[in-house]
Amino acid sequence: MLRLGAIFIAVCMVLIAGSVGAVLYLGLKMDPRTAAIAALAVLTGLALYNTISNRLRDRTLIGDQIADLSRGTADLSRQMAEMSRRIAAVETRLEATVSRQRGANDPLAAEIGELGGLVRQIAETVAAHETIFRDHGAMPPRPVASVAPDEPLAADVPLTLSESDAVSGPRRFQGMSREQIGELIARAADANRIDLYLQPIVTLPQRKVRFYEALSRLRTEQGDIVPAGDFIDIAESVGLMPKIDNMLVFRCVQVVRRLQLKSRDVGLFCNISASTLTDTIYFRQLLDFMEANRALAGSLTFEFTQEAYRSFGPLEYESLAALAERGFRFSMDHVTDLRLEAKELADRSFRFLKVPAKLLLNKAASAQSDIHAEDLADLMARSGIDLIGERIENESMVVDLLDYDVRFGQGFLFSAPRPVRAEALHGGAGNDDGADKAPASTSLRDYLAANAPSL
């Protein structure tokens, strides 16, 4: 419309100028040149008048719009100032509330720390008394803890007072040579006395069980329970770990089947030694077994220590790749330093990293690492790796780990490792692959031989 109006005005101005020139030429008998110049002058004057009037009208319109915009900007500025004042008031109240809560929690954390120290002293005293009684041939009964209702697969087990006591407790093989210890471990493996224990891994801060870690315990002929840390190194040196892992993996699959009958959101971590990855016979059995159970890949995670991972060679990486091709993922535990390559771990299908709580909270150790402990969870998350704080023994550790964005926790604060009930190792009902009917002592070789047609 604006363009049509401009064209109409231009045509009118031309007609007026032409009419003036015609009147001068025809009516006043002026010569054609003078009449044309006069007509051109009239046209120029009309054009200038139209341009100036349009400019004045546009200036008035723009001035009104600028005035409206100024009023709107002033209103917006007042609203922003009011919003800033409210936000500042909310932040002030929030900081005051947080300060009061921290002031109220600090004495409680101090008391909890003192109680933890007292419990540790009691544990040391009890351990010393047990040693004295054992030396004199008498042993007092150990207290038995009740089973938590959310651990349907675990049986009653003596409760260890703290994880540090369990790790650094007295050795069970004092006075024995490595050959004798190796023979003892071999007899225990042959007699199916390598028991499976489960320790929950919970979400923080909700403390809902999200995973379990499968741990091995050696049961001596006298009934004593030997933790894995006391016999794994020796079993590794004498070549027994592939056989022990063979039994452990089979039982873990049975436990995962039972867990899936209750909830598909709960997974299981299964520890495997590096020697199993390089043992041609046992690893081939393991690979075939995992191929037959690749439906469980989302719930079963294989775990390796940081020391073992750093010693991996081409053969170990090839074995990891073979398991990853079948959908299984990996975890790293027993981390001793934070010199980690998140992208490399993610490329090798590592999805979990377990770091001791004391290492994460150790400022001196963090200063010597490639990354600050506060940033470790974010770094791993960007590569798709979840950080798990392990060996958590008191509530103050939980509070500090939450500041580090640690989503999962494991430790004696939540539950000690508990043995799996015998019926849980017979698999879940409703499977047709024969695994449910297999006894707990069945090995992967026996299973694969018995189920060869169905595989």
C-alpha positions in Angstrom: 0.0 0.0 0.0 2.8 2.4 0.8 4.4 1.8 -2.6 1.1 2.4 -4.5 0.5 5.6 -2.5 4.0 6.9 -3.5 3.4 6.0 -7.1 0.1 7.9 -7.1 1.6 11.0 -5.5 4.5 11.0 -8.1 2.0 10.7 -11.0 -0.1 13.6 -9.5 3.0 15.8 -9.2 3.9 15.1 -12.8 0.4 15.9 -14.0 0.4 19.2 -12.0 3.8 20.2 -13.3 2.7 19.3 -16.9 -0.5 21.3 -16.4 1.4 24.4 -15.3 3.7 24.1 -18.3 0.7 23.7 -20.7 -1.1 26.8 -19.2 2.1 28.9 -19.5 2.7 27.8 -23.1 -0.9 27.9 -24.4 -2.5 30.5 -22.2 0.3 33.0 -21.6 2.0 32.4 -25.0 5.4 31.7 -23.4 8.0 30.0 -25.5 8.2 26.2 -25.1 11.6 26.2 -23.4 10.5 28.7 -20.7 7.3 26.8 -20.2 9.3 23.5 -19.8 11.7 25.0 -17.3 8.8 26.4 -15.2 7.1 23.0 -15.3 10.3 21.3 -14.1 10.7 23.9 -11.4 7.1 23.2 -10.2 7.8 19.4 -10.2 11.0 19.9 -8.2 9.2 22.1 -5.7 6.5 19.5 -5.3 9.0 16.7 -4.8 10.9 18.7 -2.2 7.7 19.5 -0.3 6.6 15.8 -0.4 10.0 14.7 0.9 10.1 17.2 3.7 6.6 16.5 4.8 7.3 12.7 4.8 10.4 13.2 6.9 8.5 15.3 9.4 5.7 12.8 9.7 8.3 9.9 10.1 10.2 11.8 12.7 7.0 12.4 14.7 6.1 8.7 14.5 9.5 7.5 15.4 9.6 10.0 18.4 6.3 8.5 19.6 7.7 4.9 19.3 10.9 5.9 21.1 8.9 7.4 23.9 6.8 4.2 24.2 10.1 2.1 24.2 11.6 4.3 26.9 8.6 3.9 29.1 8.7 0.1 28.6 12.4 0.0 29.4 11.8 2.0 32.5 9.1 -0.4 33.6 11.4 -3.4 32.8 14.2 -1.8 34.8 12.0 -1.3 37.8 10.8 -5.0 37.6 14.4 -6.2 37.3 15.4 -4.1 40.3 12.5 -5.6 42.3 13.5 -9.1 41.2 17.1 -8.5 42.1 16.0 -7.3 45.6 13.9 -10.4 46.1 16.7 -12.8 44.9 19.1 -11.1 47.3 16.7 -11.5 50.1 16.2 -15.2 49.3 20.0 -15.8 49.1 20.4 -14.0 52.4 17.8 -16.2 54.1 19.2 -19.4 52.4 22.8 -18.6 53.6 21.5 -18.0 57.1 19.6 -21.3 57.0 22.7 -23.2 55.7 24.9 -21.6 58.3 22.5 -22.6 61.1 22.3 -26.1 59.7 26.1 -26.4 59.4 26.4 -25.0 62.9 24.0 -27.6 64.2 25.6 -30.5 62.2 29.2 -29.7 63.2 28.9 -30.9 66.8 27.0 -34.0 65.6 29.8 -34.8 63.0 32.4 -34.3 65.7 30.5 -36.7 68.0 30.2 -39.2 65.2 33.9 -39.0 64.6 34.6 -39.5 68.3 32.3 -42.5 68.3 34.0 -43.9 65.3 37.3 -43.6 67.1 35.9 -45.4 70.1 34.5 -48.1 67.9 37.9 -48.5 66.2 39.6 -48.8 69.6 37.0 -51.4 70.7 37.7 -53.3 67.5 41.4 -53.3 68.1 40.8 -54.4 71.7 38.5 -57.2 70.6 41.0 -58.3 68.0 43.8 -58.4 70.6 41.6 -60.4 72.9 40.7 -62.8 70.1 44.4 -63.3 69.4 45.0 -64.0 73.1 42.1 -66.5 73.3 43.3 -68.2 70.1 46.8 -68.6 71.4 45.4 -70.2 74.5 43.1 -72.6 72.6 39.8 -70.8 73.5 37.7 -68.6 71.3 34.7 -66.6 72.5 31.5 -66.6 70.4 31.3 -63.8 67.8 28.3 -61.5 67.7 25.9 -62.2 64.8 24.2 -59.3 63.0 20.7 -59.6 61.6 20.1 -59.5 57.9 18.7 -56.4 56.4 15.3 -56.8 54.8 16.5 -55.5 51.4 19.2 -58.3 51.1 17.0 -61.3 50.2 20.0 -63.3 48.9 22.3 -62.9 51.9 22.5 -65.1 55.0 23.5 -64.2 58.5 27.2 -63.5 58.9 29.4 -62.1 61.7 29.6 -58.4 61.4 33.0 -56.8 61.1 33.3 -53.5 63.1 35.1 -51.5 60.4 36.5 -52.1 56.9 40.0 -51.1 57.9 39.9 -53.8 60.6 38.8 -56.3 58.0 41.5 -55.3 55.5 44.3 -55.0 58.0 43.3 -57.9 60.3 45.7 -60.7 61.4 46.9 -63.0 58.6 45.4 -66.5 58.6 48.4 -68.3 57.2 51.1 -67.4 59.7 53.7 -70.1 60.1 52.9 -71.7 56.7 55.0 -71.7 53.6 53.7 -70.5 50.2 53.6 -74.1 48.9 51.5 -75.1 51.9 49.2 -72.1 51.5 48.8 -72.9 47.8 47.9 -76.5 48.6 45.3 -75.3 51.1 43.8 -72.9 48.6 43.7 -75.7 46.0 42.0 -78.1 48.4 39.4 -75.4 49.2 38.7 -74.8 45.5 38.3 -78.5 44.9 36.0 -78.9 47.9 33.9 -75.9 46.9 34.9 -73.9 49.9 35.4 -70.6 48.0 32.2 -68.9 49.2 30.4 -66.0 47.5 29.6 -62.9 49.6 27.6 -59.8 48.6 28.1 -56.3 49.7 25.5 -53.6 48.6 26.4 -50.5 46.7 23.8 -47.8 47.5 22.7 -44.5 46.0 23.7 -41.3 47.8 22.1 -39.7 49.7 19.0 -42.0 49.4 20.9 -45.1 50.3 18.8 -47.3 48.0 20.5 -50.5 47.0 21.5 -50.2 43.3 24.2 -52.8 42.9 25.9 -55.6 44.8 29.6 -56.5 44.7 30.4 -60.2 44.7 33.4 -61.0 47.0 35.1 -64.3 47.5 35.9 -65.8 50.9 37.9 -68.9 51.6 36.5 -71.3 54.2 39.1 -73.4 55.9 38.6 -77.0 57.0 38.3 -75.7 60.6 35.5 -73.3 59.5 37.5 -70.0 59.6 36.6 -67.4 57.0 39.6 -66.0 55.1 39.0 -62.7 53.2 40.1 -62.5 49.5 43.0 -60.1 50.3 44.7 -62.8 52.3 44.8 -65.5 49.6 44.3 -63.8 46.2 48.0 -62.9 45.7 49.1 -66.4 46.6 46.4 -68.0 44.4 47.5 -65.8 41.6 51.1 -66.8 41.9 50.3 -70.5 41.9 47.9 -70.2 38.9 44.6 -71.0 40.8 42.8 -67.7 40.0 41.4 -68.8 36.6 39.8 -71.8 38.4 38.5 -69.6 41.2 37.1 -67.0 38.8 35.5 -69.8 36.8 33.4 -70.8 39.9 32.8 -67.1 40.9 31.5 -66.1 37.5 29.1 -69.0 37.3 27.7 -68.2 40.8 27.4 -64.5 39.9 25.3 -65.4 36.9 23.0 -67.5 39.1 22.7 -64.6 41.6 21.9 -62.1 38.8 19.1 -64.4 37.6 17.6 -64.4 41.1 18.0 -60.6 41.4 16.2 -60.0 38.1 13.2 -62.0 39.4 12.9 -59.2 42.0 14.1 -56.1 40.3 15.8 -55.5 37.0 17.3 -52.2 38.3 19.8 -54.0 40.6 23.1 -55.1 39.1 26.1 -57.1 40.2 29.9 -56.5 40.1 32.0 -59.6 39.6 35.8 -59.4 40.3 38.1 -61.1 37.8 41.9 -61.4 37.8 44.2 -60.5 35.0 45.4 -64.1 34.7 42.0 -65.3 33.8 42.0 -63.0 30.7 45.3 -64.6 29.5 44.4 -68.3 30.3 43.4 -69.7 27.0 41.3 -72.6 28.3 39.4 -70.9 31.1 38.8 -67.7 29.2 37.4 -69.6 26.2 35.0 -71.3 28.6 34.2 -67.9 30.2 33.6 -66.3 26.8 31.3 -69.1 25.7 29.4 -68.9 28.9 29.0 -65.1 28.6 27.8 -65.6 25.0 25.1 -67.9 26.3 24.1 -65.3 29.0 24.6 -62.1 27.0 21.0 -61.2 28.0 22.4 -60.4 31.5 25.0 -58.0 30.1 23.1 -55.0 31.4 23.1 -56.3 35.0 26.6 -58.0 35.3 29.8 -55.9 35.4 33.3 -57.3 35.5 35.7 -55.6 37.8 39.5 -55.2 37.7 41.9 -53.5 40.0 43.9 -50.4 39.0 47.1 -52.3 39.4 45.9 -55.2 37.1 44.7 -52.7 34.5 48.0 -50.9 34.3 49.7 -54.2 33.7 47.4 -55.2 30.8 49.0 -56.1 27.5 47.7 -56.7 24.0 46.2 -60.1 25.1 44.3 -58.7 28.0 43.0 -55.8 25.9 41.8 -58.3 23.3 40.0 -60.3 25.9 38.3 -57.2 27.2 37.2 -56.3 23.7 35.8 -59.8 23.3 33.7 -59.4 26.4 32.7 -55.8 25.4 31.5 -57.1 22.0 29.0 -59.3 23.9 27.6 -56.3 25.7 29.4 -56.6 29.0 30.9 -53.5 30.8 33.7 -53.1 33.3 34.6 -51.4 36.5 37.9 -50.5 38.1 38.5 -50.7 41.9 41.4 -50.6 44.4 42.4 -47.2 43.0 45.6 -46.0 44.7 46.0 -42.7 42.8 43.9 -40.4 40.6 46.2 -40.4 37.5 43.4 -41.7 35.3 42.5 -41.3 31.6 38.7 -41.1 31.5 38.5 -41.2 27.7 40.8 -44.3 27.5 38.7 -46.1 30.1 35.5 -45.2 28.4 36.8 -46.4 25.0 37.6 -49.8 26.7 34.0 -50.0 28.0 34.7 -49.1 31.6 31.5 -47.6 33.0 32.3 -47.5 36.8 35.2 -46.3 38.8 35.5 -47.1 42.5 37.7 -44.8 44.6 38.3 -45.2 48.3 36.6 -42.4 50.3 39.8 -41.6 52.2 41.7 -41.1 48.9 39.0 -38.8 47.5 39.0 -36.8 50.8 42.8 -36.7 51.1 43.8 -33.2 50.1 47.5 -34.0 50.0 47.0 -37.0 47.6 44.6 -34.9 45.4 47.2 -32.1 45.1 49.7 -34.7 43.7 47.2 -36.0 41.1 46.4 -34.9 37.6 43.0 -33.7 38.7 41.4 -32.4 41.9 39.2 -34.9 43.6 36.3 -32.4 43.6 36.3 -32.5 39.7 36.8 -36.3 39.3 33.0 -37.1 39.3 32.3 -34.5 36.6 35.3 -35.6 34.5 34.2 -39.2 34.6 30.6 -38.4 34.0 31.5 -36.6 30.7 32.9 -39.9 29.5 29.9 -41.9 30.7 31.7 -43.3 33.8 29.9 -43.3 37.2 32.1 -42.7 40.3 31.6 -44.9 43.4 33.0 -44.1 46.7 34.1 -47.3 48.5 35.3 -48.2 52.0 32.9 -45.7 53.6 33.0 -46.2 57.4 31.3 -43.2 59.0 28.6 -40.6 58.3 31.1 -37.7 58.0 32.5 -39.4 54.9 29.1 -39.5 53.3 28.6 -35.8 54.0 31.9 -34.9 52.4 31.4 -37.2 49.4 28.1 -35.5 48.6 30.0 -32.3 48.1 32.1 -34.1 45.5 28.9 -35.2 43.6 29.6 -38.9 44.3 26.3 -40.7 43.4 27.1 -44.2 44.8 28.6 -45.5 48.0 29.9 -48.8 49.3 31.3 -49.7 52.7 30.8 -51.1 56.1 28.7 -48.1 57.1 25.9 -49.4 54.9 26.5 -53.2 55.3 29.2 -55.7 55.7 29.7 -58.4 53.1 27.2 -61.3 53.7 27.3 -64.8 52.3 24.8 -65.8 49.7 22.2 -68.3 50.8 22.6 -71.8 49.3 19.2 -71.7 47.6 20.2 -68.5 45.8 23.0 -70.3 44.0 20.5 -72.7 42.4 19.3 -69.9 40.0 15.9 -68.4 39.6 12.8 -70.3 38.6 11.4 -70.2 35.2 14.6 -70.5 33.1 14.9 -73.2 30.5 18.6 -73.1 29.9 19.4 -75.5 32.7 21.3 -73.0 34.8 18.7 -73.0 37.5 19.1 -76.7 38.1 22.9 -76.6 38.3 24.4 -77.1 41.8 26.5 -74.4 43.3 29.7 -76.3 42.7 29.1 -76.5 38.9 31.9 -75.1 36.8 31.7 -73.3 33.5 33.1 -76.3 31.8 30.5 -78.6 33.3 27.7 -76.2 32.5 28.8 -75.8 28.9 29.1 -79.5 28.5 25.7 -80.2 29.9 24.0 -77.4 27.9 26.0 -77.7 24.6 22.8 -78.5 22.4 21.0 -75.5 23.7 23.9 -73.1 23.3 
